[in-house]
Amino acid sequence: MRHLQLSNIFLKTPVHNFLLVVGSALSVLASSVSPSLAASIGVNFSGTGVNTVASSASPGIVPGINWNNIAGASGNNIILSDDSGTATTTLLTFSAAGFFNGFSPTSTANPATNTLYTSGLFGSNIISEISLSLSGIPYSSYDLYVFASADTSANNQLSITDGNTTFYYASNGQFNSAATTLLQTTSTIPGSPTTGPGQYQLFAGLTGSSITLTTGGSLTNILSNNVFGFQIVSTTSTTIPEPSMIIGLLFLGGGLFAGSKRKNS
């Protein structure tokens, strides 16, 4: 009984009141701060062995592990897993003129990115361009990073589109092995492509559960329109508290502490 009475006395102390407020403030922060890594789904069009991206590796632009390694020139309704390794509702259907696993990889500081650019799909103006269709995307809003480039000495204009935005790019006469960093394709003007090796395209601010990408400008017998992989990155945000909110919570705790101390003195 004496222990219970001592506990009741402790619960009424100013220190405990202050700790309660601070604990509540920390709870609010923990529930409202976004996670450090966004949810994502990555695909590497790979061969086998050394051309696959390890589950612990994070290639590309946005950090994310557990990429799906998919080989071949076509596939139908392939179930994709996310960065946690969990199967999602996202289905991938794709086709290309062919698949090649001997591209000259990039020379970036990230070995996983270099592996990503080692193998992939290629298009043809006679056989078929590359087509990628995604359905069942689980994110209400997302960015789509596509790792498409021109691993060739040819400098013909290439393109990739989602039906709304079309990006234009070309080689500068160098293979992707000349790229020490990835170059974002920014041109949406035909006849004025972004030029250089190791390019990627960003389709930002997308919504809707499905999307189709199609390439253009491929030349037969020239490995010039290549899709090495892509990553879907969720942009669904959570509220991050303003600094004024954090300061206010701490002042509130301090005020209650001071008030309780005066009352008990």
C-alpha positions as CSV (number, residue, x, y, z in Angstrom):
1,M,0.0,0.0,0.0
2,R,2.8,2.4,0.8
3,H,4.3,1.8,-2.7
4,L,1.0,2.8,-4.3
5,Q,0.9,6.0,-2.2
6,L,4.4,6.9,-3.2
7,S,3.6,6.3,-6.9
8,N,0.5,8.6,-6.6
9,I,2.7,11.3,-5.1
10,F,5.2,11.0,-7.9
11,L,2.5,11.2,-10.6
12,K,1.7,14.7,-9.3
13,T,5.2,16.1,-9.5
14,P,6.1,18.9,-11.9
15,V,8.8,16.7,-13.5
16,H,6.3,14.1,-14.5
17,N,3.9,16.7,-15.9
18,F,6.8,18.1,-18.0
19,L,7.7,14.6,-19.2
20,L,4.1,13.9,-20.2
21,V,4.0,17.0,-22.4
22,V,7.4,16.3,-24.0
23,G,6.4,12.7,-24.6
24,S,3.2,13.8,-26.3
25,A,5.2,16.2,-28.5
26,L,7.6,13.5,-29.5
27,S,4.6,11.2,-30.3
28,V,3.2,13.9,-32.6
29,L,6.5,14.3,-34.4
30,A,6.9,10.6,-34.8
31,S,3.4,10.2,-36.4
32,S,3.8,13.1,-38.8
33,V,7.3,13.0,-40.1
34,S,7.7,11.3,-43.5
35,P,9.9,8.1,-43.7
36,S,13.4,8.7,-45.0
37,L,12.9,6.6,-48.2
38,A,9.9,6.8,-50.4
39,A,8.0,3.6,-51.4
40,S,9.2,2.4,-54.8
41,I,9.1,-0.3,-57.5
42,G,12.2,-0.8,-59.5
43,V,12.8,-2.9,-62.7
44,N,16.1,-3.9,-64.3
45,F,15.9,-5.4,-67.7
46,S,18.7,-7.9,-67.1
47,G,20.3,-11.0,-68.2
48,T,21.5,-13.5,-65.6
49,G,24.4,-13.5,-63.1
50,V,26.5,-10.4,-63.2
51,N,23.8,-8.5,-65.1
52,T,21.3,-8.7,-62.3
53,V,21.0,-6.0,-59.6
54,A,21.4,-7.5,-56.1
55,S,18.5,-7.2,-53.7
56,S,20.5,-5.0,-51.4
57,A,21.7,-2.7,-54.2
58,S,20.2,0.7,-55.1
59,P,20.8,1.8,-58.7
60,G,19.5,4.9,-60.4
61,I,18.5,8.3,-58.9
62,V,16.2,7.6,-55.9
63,P,17.4,5.2,-53.2
64,G,15.4,1.9,-53.3
65,I,16.3,-1.8,-53.0
66,N,14.8,-5.1,-54.1
67,W,14.6,-4.3,-57.8
68,N,12.9,-6.8,-60.1
69,N,15.3,-8.4,-62.5
70,I,13.5,-9.3,-65.8
71,A,15.1,-10.8,-68.8
72,G,13.8,-11.2,-72.4
73,A,12.4,-9.1,-75.2
74,S,8.8,-9.4,-74.0
75,G,6.6,-10.3,-71.1
76,N,2.9,-10.3,-70.2
77,N,1.3,-9.3,-66.8
78,I,4.4,-9.8,-64.7
79,I,3.8,-9.1,-61.1
80,L,6.2,-6.6,-59.6
81,S,7.5,-6.4,-56.1
82,D,8.2,-3.2,-54.2
83,D,11.3,-2.0,-52.4
84,S,10.4,-4.2,-49.3
85,G,10.4,-7.3,-51.5
86,T,6.6,-7.6,-51.2
87,A,4.5,-8.4,-54.3
88,T,2.3,-5.5,-55.4
89,T,-0.8,-5.1,-57.6
90,T,1.4,-3.7,-60.3
91,L,1.6,-5.7,-63.6
92,L,4.1,-5.1,-66.3
93,T,3.6,-6.0,-70.0
94,F,6.3,-5.1,-72.4
95,S,7.7,-5.8,-75.9
96,A,10.7,-4.8,-77.9
97,A,12.6,-5.7,-81.1
98,G,15.1,-7.5,-78.9
99,F,17.0,-7.9,-75.7
100,F,20.8,-7.4,-75.4
101,N,23.0,-8.0,-72.4
102,G,26.3,-6.7,-73.7
103,F,25.9,-2.9,-73.6
104,S,28.9,-0.7,-72.6
105,P,27.8,0.1,-69.0
106,T,28.1,3.6,-67.5
107,S,31.2,4.5,-65.4
108,T,29.4,6.1,-62.4
109,A,30.5,5.7,-58.8
110,N,27.5,3.4,-58.2
111,P,28.2,-0.2,-59.3
112,A,24.5,-1.0,-59.3
113,T,23.8,1.8,-61.8
114,N,26.6,0.5,-64.0
115,T,25.0,-3.0,-63.8
116,L,21.6,-1.4,-64.7
117,Y,23.0,0.0,-67.9
118,T,24.7,-3.3,-68.9
119,S,21.6,-5.0,-70.4
120,G,18.2,-4.0,-71.7
121,L,15.7,-3.7,-74.5
122,F,16.3,-2.2,-77.9
123,G,13.9,-1.0,-80.6
124,S,13.8,-1.2,-84.4
125,N,12.1,0.9,-87.1
126,I,11.2,-2.3,-88.9
127,I,10.5,-4.9,-86.3
128,S,9.0,-2.9,-83.4
129,E,9.7,0.0,-81.0
130,I,9.8,-0.6,-77.3
131,S,6.4,-0.6,-75.5
132,L,6.0,-0.7,-71.7
133,S,2.6,-0.9,-70.1
134,L,2.0,-0.8,-66.3
135,S,-1.3,-1.4,-64.5
136,G,-2.4,-1.6,-60.9
137,I,0.1,1.0,-59.7
138,P,-0.6,1.3,-55.9
139,Y,0.5,4.9,-55.4
140,S,-2.1,7.7,-55.7
141,S,0.7,10.0,-57.0
142,Y,4.2,9.0,-58.2
143,D,7.2,9.9,-60.3
144,L,8.4,7.5,-63.0
145,Y,12.1,7.4,-63.8
146,V,13.0,5.6,-67.0
147,F,16.6,4.7,-67.7
148,A,16.7,4.9,-71.5
149,S,19.7,6.0,-73.5
150,A,21.7,5.6,-76.7
151,D,24.6,3.1,-76.3
152,T,26.0,3.9,-79.8
153,S,28.3,6.1,-81.8
154,A,25.2,7.1,-83.9
155,N,23.6,10.4,-83.1
156,N,20.1,10.0,-84.5
157,Q,17.2,11.5,-82.5
158,L,15.3,9.2,-80.2
159,S,12.2,9.7,-78.1
160,I,10.1,8.2,-75.4
161,T,6.5,9.2,-74.5
162,D,3.7,8.5,-72.0
163,G,1.2,10.0,-74.4
164,N,1.3,13.3,-72.7
165,T,5.0,14.2,-72.5
166,T,7.6,13.3,-75.1
167,F,11.3,13.5,-74.3
168,Y,13.9,13.7,-77.1
169,Y,17.5,12.5,-76.7
170,A,20.5,11.4,-78.7
171,S,24.1,10.2,-78.3
172,N,26.9,12.6,-78.7
173,G,28.9,9.9,-80.6
174,Q,30.1,8.2,-77.3
175,F,29.0,5.0,-75.8
176,N,27.4,5.0,-72.3
177,S,30.8,4.0,-70.8
178,A,31.8,7.6,-71.2
179,A,29.2,8.6,-68.6
180,T,30.5,9.2,-65.0
181,T,27.1,10.6,-63.9
182,L,23.6,10.1,-65.3
183,L,22.3,12.8,-67.5
184,Q,18.6,13.8,-67.3
185,T,16.8,14.2,-70.6
186,T,15.0,17.5,-70.4
187,S,14.2,18.3,-74.1
188,T,10.6,18.1,-75.1
189,I,11.3,19.8,-78.5
190,P,11.7,17.6,-81.6
191,G,14.9,18.4,-83.5
192,S,16.6,19.7,-80.3
193,P,17.3,16.5,-78.3
194,T,19.3,16.4,-75.0
195,T,22.7,15.0,-76.1
196,G,25.1,12.8,-74.2
197,P,25.6,9.3,-72.8
198,G,23.9,7.7,-69.8
199,Q,20.6,9.4,-70.0
200,Y,17.4,9.0,-68.0
201,Q,13.9,10.5,-68.2
202,L,11.6,11.7,-65.4
203,F,7.8,11.7,-65.9
204,A,6.9,13.6,-62.7
205,G,3.6,14.1,-60.8
206,L,1.7,11.2,-62.3
207,T,-1.6,9.9,-61.1
208,G,-3.8,7.0,-62.1
209,S,-3.1,3.3,-61.8
210,S,-1.9,2.7,-65.4
211,I,0.6,4.1,-67.9
212,T,2.1,3.1,-71.2
213,L,5.5,4.2,-72.5
214,T,6.5,4.0,-76.2
215,T,9.9,4.7,-77.8
216,G,10.5,6.3,-81.2
217,G,13.3,6.9,-83.6
218,S,15.0,3.5,-83.4
219,L,17.1,2.3,-86.2
220,T,17.4,-1.3,-87.3
221,N,20.8,-3.0,-86.6
222,I,21.9,0.0,-84.5
223,L,21.6,-0.4,-80.7
224,S,20.3,3.2,-80.3
225,N,17.0,3.2,-78.5
226,N,17.5,1.3,-75.3
227,V,15.5,0.9,-72.1
228,F,17.6,-0.5,-69.3
229,G,15.0,-0.2,-66.6
230,F,12.7,2.1,-64.7
231,Q,11.6,3.0,-61.2
232,I,8.1,4.1,-59.9
233,V,8.6,6.3,-56.8
234,S,5.6,7.2,-54.6
235,T,5.2,10.9,-54.0
236,T,2.3,10.6,-51.6
237,S,3.3,12.9,-48.8
238,T,2.7,13.0,-45.1
239,T,2.6,16.3,-43.1
240,I,5.9,17.4,-41.6
241,P,5.4,19.7,-38.6
242,E,6.5,23.3,-39.0
243,P,9.4,24.5,-36.8
244,S,6.9,26.8,-35.0
245,M,4.8,23.8,-34.0
246,I,7.8,22.1,-32.5
247,I,8.9,25.2,-30.6
248,G,5.3,25.7,-29.4
249,L,5.0,22.2,-28.0
250,L,8.3,22.6,-26.1
251,F,7.2,26.0,-24.7
252,L,3.9,24.5,-23.7
253,G,5.8,21.8,-21.8
254,G,8.1,24.3,-20.2
255,G,5.1,26.5,-19.2
256,L,3.3,23.6,-17.5
257,F,6.5,22.6,-15.7
258,A,6.9,26.1,-14.4
259,G,3.2,26.4,-13.4
260,S,3.3,23.1,-11.6
261,K,6.4,24.1,-9.7
262,R,4.9,27.4,-8.5
263,K,1.7,25.6,-7.4
264,N,3.6,23.0,-5.4
265,S,6.0,25.5,-3.8
